[in-house]
């Protein structure tokens, strides 16, 4: 999910994905899987929403997650850009987008609530 190999055999899939389909896969780092996480939704990188961007993650190891959103082309990165996290085995990330536009939501995880969070990936939401 973090890159597309030039040789389709290196996808290691019984039915290799075409490049166009692969380009809309979520942008998720190997660290995501190393932490025992799996993606419930959304299943694609670009998503259309009505004011709330939602990400659901299967989180059996109870990692602490956080997420921030930014309007594409804006440098406005404040506390208001934090998303609400409903922590649990199924962790839900909800980002209330303030106005119409295209947003990037970056998400992170850590073993402890207060400490260093590792970047896991991002999605685009169009409101």
KAZI-V986995 format. One record per residue. N is the residue number from 1. OMEGA is omega in whole degrees, -180 to 180 (none if undefined). Layout:
N & OMEGA
N & OMEGA
This chain:
1 & -178
2 & 178
3 & 179
4 & -178
5 & 178
6 & 180
7 & -176
8 & 178
9 & -179
10 & 172
11 & 180
12 & 178
13 & 177
14 & 175
15 & -178
16 & 179
17 & 171
18 & -176
19 & -178
20 & 179
21 & -180
22 & -178
23 & 178
24 & 173
25 & 174
26 & 178
27 & -175
28 & -179
29 & 177
30 & 179
31 & 178
32 & -179
33 & 179
34 & 178
35 & 178
36 & -178
37 & 171
38 & -175
39 & 174
40 & 178
41 & -2
42 & -177
43 & 179
44 & -178
45 & -178
46 & -176
47 & 175
48 & -179
49 & 173
50 & 174
51 & -180
52 & 175
53 & -177
54 & 175
55 & 176
56 & -175
57 & 172
58 & -170
59 & -174
60 & -180
61 & 177
62 & 173
63 & 173
64 & -179
65 & 170
66 & -179
67 & 178
68 & 177
69 & 176
70 & 172
71 & -179
72 & -180
73 & -180
74 & 176
75 & -177
76 & -179
77 & -176
78 & 176
79 & 179
80 & -178
81 & 178
82 & 177
83 & 177
84 & -179
85 & 172
86 & -173
87 & 175
88 & 177
89 & 168
90 & -179
91 & -179
92 & 177
93 & 179
94 & -180
95 & 178
96 & -176
97 & -170
98 & -179
99 & -179
100 & 180
101 & 178
102 & -175
103 & 169
104 & 174
105 & 176
106 & 179
107 & -169
108 & 178
109 & 176
110 & 177
111 & -179
112 & -176
113 & -179
114 & -178
115 & -178
116 & 177
117 & 178
118 & 176
119 & -179
120 & -178
121 & -178
122 & 176
123 & 172
124 & 177
125 & 179
126 & -179
127 & none
